């Protein structure tokens, strides 16, 4: 992304992994809005992978940088620091920003080595060790994606410095997910389903915290209680697993085992990673988000912008987006029966689907805009510039 003059504020965004997930998409979404406010992003990220591909496609300012080798192992910190300092000498950004909790910790631990402020995004609700809290607190400013995330790290996990943490909600381009601007591929035809099939989808990276095993359990139970004559119900699992840990592989396999044991392979469709999520959201009836923890689900913002009826677990920052019985049906985590009952309500009541979807869309359009997110991040970065020296 080339401009004819140096932007007022230059932010180097440091990313750990080559993946293109919610955290990366959320900052990419406000890149152009920030540029219009004289703030330019330069991405420091692994040179190959989905994130690098997207940055090159968009024409973003991108410099390959890695703290891990091609096998995913951490490089010696001295090697990564030498590489980063060479980049800083050439690119000369005003601020280094870690776009994840892990990168905020890495930058904070090394903040005293840099002659510029460091900031970081807190996009996770996970317990930190004492040393991790100390590292995070060495950053000049921190951005939490929800009040629940901020409260957890300050009060529940105890230790992150409240004076350094501001809440800035992720923003979304609601028009991207609106029916009038979405190019559709006929999903039902693609899957060989009848035109009136009732589609229930869950979307996200497959992993323990996202709770897709509960979605599979709910799908099996729903088949037993929801009559399908004339209006067959089908379940879509959209997303892929990135973690190679044994527990993550076992979690993924459990989904297949649950569906196979119920002989539901024809009603349960694993679609993997999809580039056409806006189109998919316009064609499903219900989005289920069965997360066991959720700082601020980007897929919830997307589903709301698309006007979908949402069933979500009442965890983390979800209530900061959705209101039970008004813009979504909220259930307890790990409660497959509650998900089934909510699906049944929506299957029986098209009017309820529409009312929930319209309310969710209005909320997103008023509270989760790209402009609000960009302005909030820019304000944090400007305040970080007023701190004279790194914290020790």
HUFENTA-V731512 format. One record per residue. N is the residue number from 1. RES is the residue in one letter. PHI is phi in radians with two decimals (NA if undefined). D_LAST is the distance of its C-alpha to the last C-alpha in Angstrom with 1 decimal. Layout:
N&RES&PHI&D_LAST, N&RES&PHI&D_LAST
This chain:
1&X&NA&35.1, 2&X&-1.77&35.9, 3&X&-2.26&35.9, 4&X&-1.38&37.4, 5&X&-2.50&34.4, 6&X&-1.23&30.7, 7&X&-1.12&29.3, 8&X&-1.02&27.4, 9&X&-2.34&24.3, 10&X&-1.89&23.6, 11&X&-2.00&21.7, 12&X&-1.64&21.3, 13&X&-1.63&21.8, 14&X&-1.78&20.8, 15&X&-2.08&23.1, 16&X&-1.48&23.4, 17&X&-1.96&27.1, 18&X&-1.48&30.3, 19&X&-1.36&31.7, 20&X&-2.02&32.6, 21&X&-2.03&31.9, 22&X&-1.02&31.2, 23&X&-1.11&27.6, 24&X&-1.20&28.6, 25&X&-1.10&31.8, 26&X&-1.16&30.1, 27&X&-1.36&27.9, 28&X&-1.04&30.9, 29&X&-1.09&33.0, 30&X&-1.79&31.2, 31&X&-1.01&30.8, 32&X&-1.25&33.9, 33&X&-1.10&33.3, 34&X&-1.10&29.9, 35&X&-1.09&31.7, 36&X&-1.17&34.2, 37&X&-1.82&31.4, 38&X&1.07&30.2, 39&X&-2.34&27.3, 40&X&-2.03&27.7, 41&X&-1.69&26.3, 42&X&-2.09&26.0, 43&X&-1.61&26.0, 44&X&-1.92&24.3, 45&X&-2.66&26.2, 46&X&-0.89&28.5, 47&X&-1.32&31.5, 48&X&-2.36&34.2, 49&X&2.30&34.8, 50&X&-1.00&35.6, 51&X&-1.15&32.4, 52&X&-1.06&33.1, 53&X&-1.05&36.8, 54&X&-1.19&36.1, 55&X&-1.09&33.7, 56&X&-1.19&36.4, 57&X&-1.07&39.1, 58&X&-1.39&37.4, 59&X&1.32&36.7, 60&X&-1.26&33.0, 61&X&-1.24&30.7, 62&X&-2.47&29.7, 63&X&-2.18&28.1, 64&X&-1.04&28.4, 65&X&-2.74&25.2, 66&X&-2.50&24.8, 67&X&-1.93&22.5, 68&X&-2.24&25.7, 69&X&-1.45&29.1, 70&X&-1.15&32.4, 71&X&-1.62&32.9, 72&X&1.54&29.7, 73&X&-1.48&27.9, 74&X&-1.10&24.2, 75&X&-1.32&24.1, 76&X&-0.95&22.1, 77&X&-1.03&18.6, 78&X&-1.09&19.2, 79&X&-1.19&22.2, 80&X&-1.13&20.6, 81&X&-1.16&17.8, 82&X&-1.07&20.6, 83&X&-1.08&22.6, 84&X&-1.15&19.9, 85&X&-1.11&19.1, 86&X&-1.13&22.9, 87&X&-1.11&23.2, 88&X&-1.10&20.6, 89&X&-1.13&22.6, 90&X&-1.45&25.7, 91&X&-1.52&24.9, 92&X&0.89&22.2, 93&X&-1.25&21.1, 94&X&-1.40&19.2, 95&X&-2.44&17.0, 96&X&-1.77&16.4, 97&X&-2.16&17.5, 98&X&-1.44&17.8, 99&X&-1.58&21.2, 100&X&-2.85&20.9, 101&X&-1.11&18.8, 102&X&-1.10&18.7, 103&X&-1.29&17.6, 104&X&-1.10&14.9, 105&X&-1.15&13.6, 106&X&-1.08&14.1, 107&X&-1.17&12.4, 108&X&-1.08&9.3, 109&X&-1.06&9.2, 110&X&-1.90&9.7, 111&X&-0.99&8.1, 112&X&-1.17&6.6, 113&X&-1.43&10.3, 114&X&-1.80&11.8, 115&X&-1.70&12.9, 116&X&-2.73&13.4, 117&X&-1.16&12.1, 118&X&-2.11&12.2, 119&X&-2.36&14.2, 120&X&-2.72&16.2, 121&X&-1.69&19.5, 122&X&-1.80&20.1, 123&X&-1.98&23.7, 124&X&-2.30&24.3, 125&X&-1.95&25.0, 126&X&-2.45&24.1, 127&X&-1.25&22.7, 128&X&-1.87&19.2, 129&X&-1.26&18.3, 130&X&-1.06&15.6, 131&X&-1.18&13.6, 132&X&-1.16&14.3, 133&X&-1.06&13.2, 134&X&-1.05&9.8, 135&X&-1.11&9.7, 136&X&-1.06&11.4, 137&X&-1.24&9.2, 138&X&-1.46&6.3, 139&X&-1.29&9.2, 140&X&-1.26&10.2, 141&X&-2.53&13.6, 142&X&-2.33&15.7, 143&X&-2.05&19.5, 144&X&-1.74&21.7, 145&X&-1.42&25.3, 146&X&-2.75&26.9, 147&X&-1.14&26.6, 148&X&-1.07&27.4, 149&X&-1.15&24.5, 150&X&-1.08&22.1, 151&X&-1.06&23.8, 152&X&-1.05&23.7, 153&X&-1.33&20.0, 154&X&-1.58&19.3, 155&X&-1.83&22.4, 156&X&-1.35&24.2, 157&X&-1.30&21.6, 158&X&1.07&19.5, 159&X&2.46&15.8, 160&X&-1.20&14.6, 161&X&-1.21&13.5, 162&X&-1.03&16.8, 163&X&-1.19&15.6, 164&X&-1.75&14.1, 165&X&-1.90&17.2, 166&X&-2.00&20.4, 167&X&-1.60&23.7, 168&X&-2.31&25.5, 169&X&-1.18&28.6, 170&X&-1.09&29.7, 171&X&-1.91&32.6, 172&X&-2.51&35.9, 173&X&-1.49&38.8, 174&X&-1.05&41.5, 175&X&-1.12&44.3, 176&X&-1.07&43.4, 177&X&-1.82&44.5, 178&X&-1.43&47.5, 179&X&-1.02&50.9, 180&X&-1.17&52.2, 181&X&-1.99&49.7, 182&X&-1.78&49.4, 183&X&-1.41&51.5, 184&X&-1.73&52.9, 185&X&-1.84&54.0, 186&X&-1.19&56.4, 187&X&-1.14&54.4, 188&X&-1.12&57.4, 189&X&-1.12&59.6, 190&X&-1.04&57.0, 191&X&-1.65&56.9, 192&X&1.24&60.6, 193&X&-1.86&60.4, 194&X&-1.15&62.9, 195&X&-1.11&62.1, 196&X&-1.72&61.8, 197&X&-1.04&59.4, 198&X&-1.57&56.8, 199&X&-1.81&53.4, 200&X&-2.04&50.4, 201&X&-2.13&47.2, 202&X&-2.19&43.7, 203&X&-2.31&41.2, 204&X&2.69&37.9, 205&X&-1.04&36.2, 206&X&-1.37&38.0, 207&X&-3.01&35.8, 208&X&-0.97&35.7, 209&X&-1.23&33.6, 210&X&-1.50&36.1, 211&X&1.26&39.1, 212&X&-1.16&41.8, 213&X&-1.11&43.7, 214&X&-1.18&44.4, 215&X&-1.07&45.6, 216&X&-1.11&48.0, 217&X&-1.07&49.2, 218&X&-1.14&49.8, 219&X&-1.07&51.7, 220&X&-1.10&54.0, 221&X&-1.16&54.7, 222&X&-1.10&55.3, 223&X&-1.08&58.0, 224&X&-1.48&59.8, 225&X&-1.99&59.9, 226&X&-1.78&59.9, 227&X&-1.15&63.3, 228&X&-2.00&63.1, 229&X&-1.06&66.7, 230&X&1.46&66.8, 231&X&-2.55&63.1, 232&X&-1.16&61.2, 233&X&-1.83&57.6, 234&X&-2.29&55.2, 235&X&-2.07&51.6, 236&X&-2.06&49.1, 237&X&-1.90&45.9, 238&X&-2.02&43.9, 239&X&2.40&40.9, 240&X&-2.39&40.0, 241&X&-1.64&37.9, 242&X&-1.80&35.0, 243&X&-1.24&33.8, 244&X&-1.79&35.7, 245&X&-1.10&34.7, 246&X&-0.99&37.8, 247&X&-1.14&37.2, 248&X&-1.25&36.9, 249&X&-1.14&40.1, 250&X&-1.15&41.8, 251&X&-1.07&40.8, 252&X&-1.07&42.3, 253&X&-1.13&45.4, 254&X&-1.12&45.9, 255&X&-1.05&46.4, 256&X&-1.09&49.2, 257&X&-1.10&50.7, 258&X&-1.09&51.0, 259&X&-1.23&52.7, 260&X&-1.14&54.9, 261&X&-1.10&56.1, 262&X&-1.63&57.2, 263&X&0.92&58.9, 264&X&-1.92&57.0, 265&X&-1.04&56.2, 266&X&-1.43&58.4, 267&X&-1.85&56.6, 268&X&-2.06&53.0, 269&X&-2.04&51.7, 270&X&-1.61&48.5, 271&X&-1.74&47.8, 272&X&1.20&44.6, 273&X&-1.31&42.2, 274&X&-2.20&43.9, 275&X&-1.53&43.3, 276&X&-1.89&45.7, 277&X&-1.02&43.9, 278&X&-0.98&44.9, 279&X&-1.18&48.5, 280&X&-1.07&48.3, 281&X&-1.09&46.9, 282&X&-1.32&49.9, 283&X&-1.96&52.3, 284&X&-1.47&51.1, 285&X&-1.55&52.2, 286&X&-2.42&49.2, 287&X&-1.94&45.6, 288&X&-1.87&44.3, 289&X&-2.11&40.6, 290&X&-1.61&40.5, 291&X&-1.03&36.8, 292&X&-1.46&35.5, 293&X&-2.64&32.2, 294&X&-2.72&31.4, 295&X&-1.04&28.4, 296&X&-2.95&30.6, 297&X&-1.15&33.3, 298&X&-1.12&34.0, 299&X&-1.10&37.5, 300&X&-1.17&38.2, 301&X&-1.10&37.5, 302&X&-1.17&39.8, 303&X&-1.11&42.5, 304&X&-1.14&42.4, 305&X&-1.07&42.7, 306&X&-1.41&45.7, 307&X&1.31&47.3, 308&X&-1.48&47.5, 309&X&-1.28&48.1, 310&X&-2.12&45.1, 311&X&-2.01&44.8, 312&X&-2.42&41.3, 313&X&-1.29&39.6, 314&X&-1.52&38.1, 315&X&-2.32&34.6, 316&X&0.93&31.1, 317&X&-1.57&31.2, 318&X&-1.04&34.9, 319&X&-1.20&36.2, 320&X&-1.39&34.1, 321&X&-1.81&36.4, 322&X&-2.11&39.6, 323&X&-2.06&41.8, 324&X&-1.03&44.2, 325&X&1.25&47.8, 326&X&-1.88&47.0, 327&X&-2.12&45.0, 328&X&-2.98&44.9, 329&X&-1.88&46.0, 330&X&-1.77&43.1, 331&X&-2.30&43.5, 332&X&-1.27&41.7, 333&X&-1.11&39.8, 334&X&1.10&42.0, 335&X&-1.96&45.1, 336&X&-1.11&47.5, 337&X&-1.09&50.4, 338&X&-1.15&48.7, 339&X&-1.12&48.0, 340&X&-1.05&51.7, 341&X&-1.11&53.0, 342&X&-1.21&50.8, 343&X&-1.07&52.2, 344&X&-1.07&55.7, 345&X&-1.00&55.2, 346&X&-1.29&54.2, 347&X&-1.10&56.9, 348&X&-1.48&59.5, 349&X&-2.33&58.2, 350&X&-1.10&57.7, 351&X&-1.12&57.3, 352&X&-1.13&54.3, 353&X&-0.94&52.7, 354&X&-1.14&53.2, 355&X&-1.14&52.0, 356&X&-1.10&48.8, 357&X&-1.11&48.2, 358&X&-1.15&48.9, 359&X&-1.14&46.7, 360&X&-1.09&43.7, 361&X&-1.09&44.3, 362&X&-1.09&44.4, 363&X&-1.09&41.0, 364&X&-1.11&39.3, 365&X&-1.18&40.9, 366&X&-1.75&39.7, 367&X&-2.02&36.2, 368&X&-2.26&34.8, 369&X&-1.53&35.6, 370&X&-1.09&33.9, 371&X&-1.12&33.6, 372&X&-1.13&31.8, 373&X&-1.15&29.3, 374&X&-1.08&28.7, 375&X&-1.10&28.4, 376&X&-1.14&25.9, 377&X&-1.12&23.6, 378&X&-1.10&24.1, 379&X&-1.08&23.2, 380&X&-1.09&19.8, 381&X&-1.15&19.1, 382&X&-1.15&20.4, 383&X&-1.21&18.1, 384&X&-1.12&15.1, 385&X&-1.17&16.4, 386&X&-1.44&16.3, 387&X&-1.43&12.5, 388&X&-1.19&12.3, 389&X&-2.39&8.9, 390&X&-1.04&6.4, 391&X&-1.25&3.8, 392&X&-1.99&0.0
